[in-house]
């Protein structure tokens, strides 16, 4: 694959730490969500960031297909839900997408 773009970010401190992109556009504290034993839900967490990025990429791909197919639609949106759960001795992530119907 010939890369068109590569994003780079560094995390320090894991779930209770800091994430920062190489160009400083993304620069924020992350915390463990309350459901996983964290103190509150007042901070971003890795799954939240994953859901935001995934939904933005999926919506862009959807819009590219619509444009190439020369289909007229209304505004599209993609809602991504990223979950983390435990299975015996490991953690797993899963994702679900919900597409907002666009008028055709």
PyMOL commands that set and color helices and strands:
alter all, ss='L'
color gray80, all
select helices_A, chain A and resi 14-16+34-36+46-68
alter helices_A, ss='H'
color red, helices_A
select strands_A, chain A and resi 9-12+17-21+27-30+77-87+90-100
alter strands_A, ss='S'
color yellow, strands_A
deselect
rebuild
show_as cartoon
